[in-house]
Every structure is written in structure tokens, then in C-alpha cells.
Amino acid sequence: MSTPTPPFRDPARPTVERLDDLLARLTREEKIALLHQYQSAVPRLGLEAFRTGTEALHGVAWHGPATVFPQAIGLATGWNPELVRAVGSAVGDEVRVFHHKDPASVGLNVWAPVVNPLRDPRWGRNEEGYAEDPWLTGVIATAYARGLAGDDPKYLKTAPTLKHFLAYNNETDRCTTSSNLPPRVLHDYELPAYRSPIEAGVAVAVMPSYNLVNGRPTHLSPLINDVLRTWTTDEILVVSDAYAPANLFGLQQFLPDGPSAYAAALKAGVDNFTQDDTNSAPTVERLTTALDRGLITAEDIDAAARRVLAIRLRLGEFDPPELDPYRELEPELVNCPAHRRLAQDAARESIVLLKHDSRLLPLSASTLTRVAVVGPLAGTLSADWYAGTLPYQITALDGIAERLGRHRVDYHEGVDRVCLRIAGTSSYVTVAPDAALRTGSVPGEFDLFDWGGGSWALRSVFNGQHVSVADDGEVVADQPGPNGWEVKETFRLVRQADEVLIQHQHSGRYLAVDEHGTVGLADEGSAFEIDVLVDGAARAAELAAAADLTIVVAGNHPLVNGRETEDRESLDLPVGQERLIRQVHAANPRTVLVLTSSYPFAIGWAQQHLPAILWSAHGGQEYGRALADVLFGDHDPSGRLTQTWYDSAADLPGLLDYDIVTTDATYLYFRGTPLYPFGHGLSYTTFAYGDLRLSTPSIPADGEVHVTFTVTNTGDRPGTEVAQLYSRQQRSRVKQPLRQLRGFRRVCLQPGETTQIELTINAADLGFWDVTRDRHCVESAGHSIMVGSSSADLRLSTTLDVRGERIPPRTLDLAATSFDDYCAVTLTAATPQRGDAVISLESQAWLAFDDVLLESTGVRARAANRTDEPATIQLRLDDPLHGELLSTLRIPPTQDLIELSADLTTVPGVHTLYAVFSAPDVVLEDLRITVDG
């Protein structure tokens, strides 16, 4: 007699019933084992081992050659969600193929896309995100996740995971810094990017970030259960970031030990712990201890295990193989011709024409006799940490040479060739046949690369390999370039008069020559003199002078000076590259600058002097052909910036200040003139806008309006325009964005062709978070509706009247975080589990609450004083220093929040109320204005 099929393996049964059945069959120990990244098999039930976390940001990473698409920010720069979805689908297919070959190493839970809005271009992981605008980030993330998840109504191709929740844009002390998020920044800027792909049902998992938010680790955030999981009726799996669980009781010292930390994370909504690599034993032990201590319950374990199993069920693991539409994908799909073509399409659409004067572009192969292609990125492609392994490389040089023939192209990297002489001697550093660095009388030659931020790399001319430091500390030239999680191929040149100390960046130690002439590392280095054998910029300039046109290919190395674990300090180009560009232009004014980088640069000189500038993110394996397609006019440059380019870092607030409203950050609030604005990108043709109309001049708070306008190609070439729709609320109780993206449309038009575009705005999307009532609000106000080519090139405008609500005066309860303005305070956790409070950073710090109705006689508060002396919070009227004193709350030294009360002078009417702190480290959670004192 055959064994009946257990309900959890019956695809005809409801999902809830199947999960209930499977959970009931698992022991306590088996359930807990599901909560580690590497989940053990359960042979008695036929459950296979399962792991979370395959990196798939813009290709399958870390598992050998796979199709490498442009970096994530490059995918977004195309402003083409359908193309991004196609890329996501191709990556999902390749994940499945790798999984079929090696299911133990390649799981189907993919850790992509990254949806952190790109608030600050100095962030080391800038290339992983999509845009500084949260709505656009959500649109692109939804498209990519939809591709990864697949189109089947029942089964997931892969299980996309949104990274990194929440307010994570700094690598500097990323595990211990706290991001300050006032309520409006949280609800209007940070959360929307996550909400879109979850509401669309295409993202099924989320990963919290390393940092704290308002003083609480994100892995303990109540937002996971209270907000994020309310956006869908599906189960959302929450996986920890790698090694983040141990930070809770380690670096962050937020909880006393492992069991209490794991218990708190589990109760906050974390389901799966990425800790200790493949060793699940510590996680199992900590959760088991937490359960035995009563810190968590069996129900808490069941809830997390259910969410883990729900994703596995949707991936088809428990169903007959023949029902899985993705099980039979062919191995030949990896880097197949269709994916190569898609990679070229994506790279092509990611290229942005930043400047174009003198009609230098597009190039004509028939009119060019000789072209100089120079620069450190011209003849190579570099992969970032989350890129796949490049199966091949089509560099800028390759792409241009394919068009012109190699005989018409002169090439030089534009870097200096040097030798290193031990100061005061005739002895030089050389590279031995075994790649070790030694000294001798014959100079060894090295190419010296300036990657900016004080980071230099040395490549041996003898063997073509970069100088690195082996695991045993030996200094060798045996690496193809900067690479790996711990980059060991970069150095700092510490100049002392005419001599130089060479400091290894990773170890902090210095190159030193021992008594045997071997070059190694030491705490005190040997002094060297750098003899320049070939001036790279001068040599490139010689080639430029003899050419019809010069193309300089510059930018960053994606693993140096701006990467995971390392933020940038400035936006400047590397000094060596700036010098190269200037000398080449001086030799030949017909110079095109092609920038390839993970982030914006401050290129003010180039913008002022060069006739043409293009930019793209690192474009993947087909970058060179895509670049040639644009340079030679086969494809109109259609990329548009998704991030503001500033003149310098002086235009930016502090890296750790996340309050974009108060600091006037991003295109939403920036009041200066950017180098290149959000949405910017030029074409080889020109476009005119006309006939802007609204379907109705006025809408209610739950209504919508259709915006129509025309775009005409007024030039003599076919071209692509990205027509952009923005709005601005004209009057408001609060500070509003100067402009905000509401929609866009890519259109490809022939010369003289006109098309009509229709976009829709929902009134609800014009609202904002009202801090006075702790909810979303649509105010009654006029809104400017604007269309154009970028956030700073808006051609047409009209006004829409929105019939919303008037925000009434505040009465009674005031959460401390519901301030309208502040000085010298930041946000902190009210309790370890939930609630935000405000903490003063210095004496006379203050909070301002506008529109407070003060017809009352008393005030109550919850506050703490974490100093050794008594402190006060004064309530003043209309001015923090000189306003009438209405009340004084006296707070004894105490670490815990306590209840306080005081009399309040009655002042009729509506006013601004200031809470003024007498000392630093005073915490305020809320104020309650009372009637009875």
C-alpha cells in the first residue's frame, strides 16, 4: 500500500494548511535549525538543506563566470523599468542554473535589490543603489525584483530580498553609528522605496542594515513588524545582514549576551540569522538558551520558521518537480547570446551625455584618420564586490578599435612609469622571477596608478602584475589589480621632502628593505626616491597632439576609494587623472572625456573647458561596444542622472546627518546650483515641450489627475527623451520639497515627430507625514505641475488645486519627535524595544513645536537626565532664548525615563512652544499639556 502524500506536499491545498501541517511535523530542534542561514536537511520528511543569500545585484556573484550587467546605479540611469525587469529576469535564470549545478552553494533566496536612497554621493556603496529619489528607487527596484521573481502566478523563480533596512548611507563606523530619522524623513523619504516592491508582491524578503536608527539597532526595529509587514498579506522573510546578530551584544553593546540579543531580534521580526558562516551551532545554541530562559516562546519560533518555510514553499521545493516552471532551465543560459545582447543594451542605455558643445559628437568613422584613446580605464574593465566574474571584457579601447580599426587608434594609460630607488643609494626595487620584491642595481619598472583619496597602486612592468601583500606578509607582484574583500594592492605615498615612505593601506605598515635586500613590511619603513621614467600625462598629450580627436577614459576603480567599508572624503577626481585631462586638452582641444565611475565626481574644470563629457557606471562585459554605439551615433545617449552631481563636498551636509529636510539635501531640498542636476542628460538632438494640460484643475484628497503634454524632436537626428513630471506644493504648514518627481516617460522620436504623453498623479501621493497627528496628510493647497528634461530644466508649468485638509492647532499630547525645528539634539531610543525620544547634545539645545494651543495650566512629561547634576527643560514662548518662560521641568539625575509635572503659565491662542534643555544628555520622550496642572 502506497504512503499517502502529506498535506504539506499537496499543491492543491491552501498555503496556510500546508504550512500548518509541516510545522506540526517538525520538532522544536528542527524548527530552530531553520533560523540560521544554512538550514539543515530533515531527511525523515524529505526536506533538503537550504541556504539564504545568493548575491545577484547585477549578475550572479562569486560563483564563476556569469553575465555581468552594468552596476545597479547604471541600470537605473537608463530610466527604463522594462529593461531593468528583463535584466532581473536574466539574472534570475542564471541563478537557477547555478543552483541546479550546486544547490548547496547557490541558494534561491537572492540578496537584491538594494533600495537605500542615494542620499549622499560619498557613500562607499553608492553604486549599489538606484537613485536619490525614493519613488524612482521604488520603481526601479520593483522592476528588478519582478524580473528576479519571475512571471509565474504561483512559483517564484528566485526570492528577492530588499537591502538594507533602514537609513544606511555610511560605511564609516557603520556598525556603531546611529542614523537620525525625524518622522517626516522616515515616512516621506526612507520607507517609500521599500514599500513599492513589497506592495507589488515582487519582493518577499528584507535584510536590516548594520547601523542603528534613532539609537536602536535596525535588527531590533519595531518598524519590521509594525510597518513593513503591514504592506502585504504575504509572508515576508527577514534575514539578518552578515555577522550583524553578534553586533547586538558585541560592537553595539545593546544587549548583554547572545541569547538575549537573538531573542530580541527574533521578537522584533528577524527570522533568519546570518552568523558564523556555515556553522549553525552558535545560533541554535543561543536561540535554545533564549527559549529555555523564557526570553522567547515556542510561538515566536513557529512564527519565524513559518516565514522561512513559506518562501521555500513558493520556490516550489515541496511540490512535484514537473510543476516547477524554472527547474529545467538550460545551463547554456549563462552568458548566452541573448544575455550578452541584453548586457549591451543595458550598458548603452546607461550612458549619460553630461555636456556637448561644438557638435563634436557623434563621431564619424569616415572622417577620422587617427584617434588617441588614453586614460587608466581605457583598456580595462573592473568588477565591483557584488559583480559576477567577467566572462570576457570589451573595453572602451576594444569598442572604439572595432569601429576604426586598431591601426587608427593610439593608446596610452596616461599613468607614470617609475622606478623606486632606496634613498641615498644606487639600489632599486625590482621584481624577481618568483614575483617577490627585492633590491638590485638594475631598476625595476612600475606603472603608478592614482585612484584618488591618497590610494595608489603599483603594477610591475616585468610581469604585468600588481604589487600586493600575501597572507604570510611577503610583498609580491602577483595580482591582476586591486581585488577581494580586503584590498591589499593599494598604498599611500607619505612624502618627506624629496623622499617617500610607502605605506600599505590595508595593514598600515610600510615597505622596508631588510639586510638581505628583500622588500617586506615593517612598522618603520625605508625611504625611497621615485624616479619618473615616463610622464604618463605628457605621453598621452603627445598622442593627443597628433590625433584628430582624443578620448580620455577616466574614473574610479570600484574597489578603491569608495567601496563597502570605505566612504569617500571628497568628490574630487584623482589628482593624476585631473592632470591627465588638462594636459591632453591643452594638446588637443578636440577632447572627449568619458567617465566611468561608481559615483558622481566634482569635475568643474572639465565642465568649463571640455567640449564633450559622457558618464556611465561601470558597464559590465559589453561596456566598450555600448560606448562605441553612443560615440558613433548608432544609439542616441538616453541615460539620465538619478543623483545630483555637486561642485564639491562643501555642498553636502555631514555624512552622518540623515535629516535631508533640515540640511537641504538631495535635489528635493538643495537650494544651490548643482554641477549637474537630478534627471540631467543630453541628446544628439533637441526636444520641445508643448500643450500641457490637466484633466481637471482641482481634485479631492482621494482623487487623481491626468497630465498630458507633447514632446517634439526639433533636431535633425532620431533621439530619445526622458520626459519628467515634477510637482511642488506652493503653500504648506511645513517645509516642502522644491520639486519632486511624480512620473516619467521614455520616448524615441524621429526628426520632426511629435508624441503626446499622459501621466497620472494621485492626490494621496502629494501628501506628507503630519507630525502633529502622526499620520499621512494631504493639505489643501495649490501645486505647481511641471514637465521638462530634468529637475532643473522644466519647460512648462501649470497649477493644480488639491482639496485636502487644514492641519488644526496641536493640543494635549506632543511626542518629542514631532518637532517642527530643532537645534543641537538628535534622536534616541526611548526604550530598547520601541519608541523614539530626543536627547540634547549641548546646553541650550532646543525643540520647536509650531501651532500649539496653550490654553491650559499644567504640563507633564517623560524625561531622563543622564548627567550627574540636576537639569531642567524650560518651556518658552515663541523664542528659545528670550521668549516668555512658561514652565520649568526639573529632572534629577536618572538613566531611565521618569514622569514629571509642573505648572504652565496660561497663554491664550496658538503659539510656537520651545523646549530648551539646560545640559547635554537630557532625554525627552513626550510632553502632555494638561488642564489641571
Secondary structure, DSSP 8 states (H G I E B T S, - for coil): ------GGG-TTS-HHHHHHHHHHHS-HHHHHHTTBSEE--BGGGTB--EEEEE--SSS--SSSB------HHHHHHT--HHHHHHHHHHHHHHHHHHHHH-TTTS-SEE---B------TT-TTGGGS--SSHHHHHHHHHHHHHHHH-S-SS--SSEEEEEEES-----TTTTT-EE---HHHIIIIIHHHHHHHHHTT---EEEE-SSEETTEEGGG-THHHHTGGGG-SS--EEB--TTHHHHTTTTS--SSSHHHHHHHHHHHT--BB--STT--HHHHHHHHHHHHHTSS-HHHHHHHHHHHHHHHHHTTTTS-GGG-TTTT--GGGTT-HHHHHHHHHHHHHT-EEEEE-TT--S--GGG-S-EEEESTTTT-----TTS-B-S----HHHHHHHHH-GGGEEEE---EEEEEEETTSS-EEEE-TTSBEEEESS---EEEEE-STT-EEEEETTTS-EEEE-TTS-EEEEESSS-SSS--S-EEEEEETTEEEEEETTT--EEEE-TTSBEEEESS---EEEEEEE-HHHHHHHHHHTSSEEEEEEE--TTSSSBTTB--S--B--HHHHHHHHHHHHH-S-EEEEEE-SS--B-HHHHHH-SEEEEES---TTHHHHHHHHHTTSS------SS-B-S-GGGS--TT---TTTTT-HHHH--S--SB-TT--B-SS-EEEEEEEES-SEEETT-EEEEEEEEEE-SSS-EEEEEEEEEEESS-SS---S-EEEEEEEEEE-TT-EEEEEEEEEGGGG-EEETTTTEEE-BSEEEEEEEEEETTEEEEEEEEEEE-B----B-SEEEGGG-SEEESEEEEESSSSS-EEEEESSTT-EEEEEEEE---SEEEEEEEE-SSS-EEEEEEES-TTTSEEEEEEEE-SEEEEEEEEEE-----SEEEEEEEESSTTEEEEEEEEES--
